């Protein structure tokens, strides 16, 4: 497993724990987005930040399959 996958898995485990503890999906997602934006804003130039926000808005992502009881 590469470093990016490891970070993703660690964060996903934390998120799943928060959801099991009855935090709302919206609250967890909003917190993750806020953290991500601040990290990007801290470490990227303004142009890089604007571009990554653009890419994030334009990206088509698949939702998790909650009907099968899994987020994978």
C-alpha positions in Angstrom: 0.0 0.0 0.0 1.5 3.4 -1.0 1.5 6.4 1.4 -1.5 8.1 -0.2 -3.6 4.9 0.1 -2.5 4.5 3.8 -3.5 8.1 4.6 -6.8 7.6 2.9 -7.5 4.3 4.8 -6.6 5.9 8.1 -8.9 8.8 7.6 -11.7 6.6 6.3 -11.4 4.5 9.5 -11.7 7.7 11.6 -14.7 8.9 9.5 -16.4 5.5 9.9 -15.9 5.6 13.6 -17.5 9.1 13.7 -20.4 7.9 11.7 -20.9 4.9 14.0 -20.9 7.4 16.9 -24.0 9.0 15.3 -22.3 12.1 13.9 -24.2 13.2 10.7 -22.7 12.6 7.3 -23.1 16.3 6.6 -21.2 17.4 9.7 -18.3 15.0 9.1 -18.1 15.9 5.4 -18.2 19.7 6.2 -15.4 19.3 8.7 -13.2 17.3 6.3 -13.8 19.9 3.5 -12.9 22.8 5.9 -9.7 21.1 7.0 -8.8 20.3 3.4 -9.3 23.8 2.2 -7.2 25.2 5.1 -4.4 22.8 4.4 -4.5 23.7 0.7 -4.6 27.4 1.5 -1.7 27.1 3.8 0.6 25.2 1.4 -0.4 26.3 -2.1 0.0 29.5 -4.0 -3.2 31.4 -4.6 -3.3 30.2 -8.2 -2.7 26.6 -7.2 -5.4 26.8 -4.5 -7.9 28.3 -7.0 -7.1 25.5 -9.5 -7.5 22.7 -7.0 -10.8 24.1 -5.9 -11.9 24.3 -9.5 -10.9 20.7 -10.0 -12.7 19.6 -6.9 -15.9 21.3 -8.0 -15.7 19.8 -11.5 -14.8 16.2 -10.4 -17.4 13.6 -10.8 -17.3 11.2 -7.8 -19.2 8.1 -7.2 -21.3 7.9 -4.0 -20.7 5.2 -1.4 -23.0 2.2 -1.7 -24.8 2.4 1.6 -27.5 0.0 0.5 -25.1 -2.9 0.8 -24.0 -1.7 4.2 -20.5 -0.6 3.2 -18.7 2.6 2.3 -16.3 0.8 0.1 
